[in-house]
Amino acid sequence: MGAVESVVIVASRIDSRLIHGQVIEAWLPFLKVARIVVADDVAATDTLAQAAMSLAVPETVEVVHTTLAKLDAGRFATDAVPTLILFRDVAGVVFAREHGLPDGRVMVGNVHSGPGRHAVSRSVFLTAGEEDQLSALRRSGMDVVIQAVPSESPQPVVLS
């Protein structure tokens, strides 16, 4: 009997703030991850932002900063380290999915308001295009939910 490969990307999260107090205080203990991957082109080239984000994370949790193009989701999914991947926006998850992000949960946590955006929850504001992208992710096999904090029940994203 062959070994069963387990996927250890515990979740992916869309949060325009990336690493911040809510992730540190609520999600890390709840998900019991040992690694956070920040997959973001801007943060990957901003050493000051990387340092600030990493300082807040407990020393027992590894922090990896990478561009979207260099995200090796396949390795993170199978290397036995429970991992949370953070994306700044919907487009980042879509890009990662197109480049190997395996099936799993995508939590839409915080997407700021702005022109052309409408409220989907108290902390998530989407454009029509982002709604279409999330629907496509759901149809591709991803479990897409809106959930700001662990104490909230995850709400399935039911869009177009």
C-alpha positions in Angstrom: 0.0 0.0 0.0 1.5 3.4 -1.0 1.8 6.4 1.2 -1.1 8.9 1.1 0.1 12.4 0.3 -1.6 15.0 2.5 -2.1 18.6 1.6 -0.9 20.9 4.4 -1.9 24.2 3.0 -4.4 24.7 5.8 -6.1 27.6 4.1 -5.5 30.6 1.8 -6.7 34.0 2.9 -7.5 37.1 1.0 -6.8 40.1 3.3 -5.6 43.4 2.0 -3.7 44.0 5.2 -1.7 40.7 4.8 -0.1 40.0 8.3 -1.8 42.0 11.0 -3.2 41.6 14.5 -6.3 39.6 13.5 -4.1 37.0 11.7 -1.6 36.8 14.5 -4.1 36.8 17.5 -7.0 34.9 16.0 -6.1 32.8 12.9 -2.6 31.5 13.9 -3.9 29.8 17.1 -7.1 28.6 15.4 -5.5 27.1 12.3 -2.4 25.8 14.2 -0.1 26.7 11.3 3.7 26.6 11.5 4.3 28.8 8.4 2.7 31.9 6.9 3.4 32.5 3.2 2.8 36.1 2.1 2.3 35.8 -1.7 2.3 39.4 -2.9 4.4 41.2 -5.5 4.5 44.5 -3.5 5.4 43.1 -0.1 8.0 40.7 -1.7 10.0 43.7 -2.8 9.5 45.9 0.3 12.0 44.9 3.0 10.6 47.3 5.5 7.1 45.9 5.2 8.5 42.4 5.4 10.4 43.2 8.6 7.3 44.9 10.2 5.1 41.9 9.3 7.6 39.3 10.5 8.3 41.1 13.8 4.6 40.5 14.8 4.8 36.8 14.2 5.8 34.4 17.0 9.3 32.9 16.5 7.8 29.4 16.2 6.1 30.4 13.0 8.1 30.6 9.8 7.3 33.6 7.5 8.0 33.4 3.8 7.6 36.4 1.5 7.3 35.6 -2.2 6.1 37.1 -5.4 3.1 35.5 -7.0 5.2 34.2 -9.9 7.6 32.5 -7.5 4.9 31.0 -5.2 5.6 27.3 -5.1 2.2 26.1 -3.9 2.9 22.5 -4.8 5.9 22.4 -2.3 3.9 24.2 0.4 1.0 21.8 -0.1 3.1 18.6 0.4 6.1 19.4 2.6 4.4 18.5 6.0 4.5 22.1 7.4 0.9 23.4 8.1 0.7 26.6 6.1 -1.5 29.6 5.7 -1.1 31.5 2.4 -2.0 35.2 2.5 -3.0 37.1 -0.6 -3.7 40.9 -0.8 -6.5 40.5 -3.3 -8.7 38.2 -5.4 -6.5 38.5 -8.4 -3.6 37.0 -6.5 -5.5 33.9 -5.6 -6.7 33.6 -9.2 -3.1 33.8 -10.4 -1.9 31.3 -7.9 -4.7 28.9 -8.8 -3.8 29.1 -12.5 -0.2 28.3 -11.5 -0.7 25.3 -9.2 -2.6 26.3 -6.0 -4.3 23.0 -5.1 -8.0 22.6 -4.1 -8.6 23.9 -0.6 -10.3 26.7 1.4 -10.0 30.3 0.4 -11.2 32.6 3.2 -12.2 36.1 2.0 -11.4 38.1 5.1 -10.8 41.7 4.4 -11.1 43.6 1.1 -11.2 47.3 1.5 -14.0 49.5 0.0 -13.4 51.8 -2.9 -14.8 53.0 -6.2 -16.8 50.3 -8.0 -16.9 48.1 -4.9 -20.0 47.0 -3.0 -20.4 45.4 0.4 -20.6 41.6 0.4 -20.1 41.6 4.2 -19.0 44.1 6.8 -15.4 43.6 5.9 -15.5 42.5 2.3 -16.1 44.9 -0.7 -15.9 43.4 -4.2 -16.2 44.5 -7.8 -18.4 42.6 -10.2 -15.2 41.2 -11.8 -13.9 39.9 -8.5 -17.3 38.3 -7.8 -16.9 36.5 -11.2 -13.4 35.4 -10.3 -14.5 34.0 -6.9 -17.3 32.1 -8.6 -14.8 30.7 -11.1 -12.5 29.6 -8.2 -15.5 27.9 -6.5 -16.4 26.1 -9.8 -12.8 25.0 -10.1 -13.0 23.1 -6.8 -12.0 25.7 -4.2 -14.1 26.1 -1.1 -14.5 29.9 -1.1 -16.0 31.4 2.1 -16.3 34.8 3.7 -14.9 34.8 7.2 -13.2 37.6 9.0 -12.4 35.8 12.3 -12.6 32.2 13.5 -15.5 33.0 15.8 -17.6 33.9 12.8 -19.3 31.1 10.9 -17.9 30.8 7.4 -20.4 32.0 4.8 -20.2 30.3 1.4 -19.6 32.8 -1.3 -22.7 32.5 -3.5 -22.3 34.9 -6.4 -22.9 34.9 -10.1 
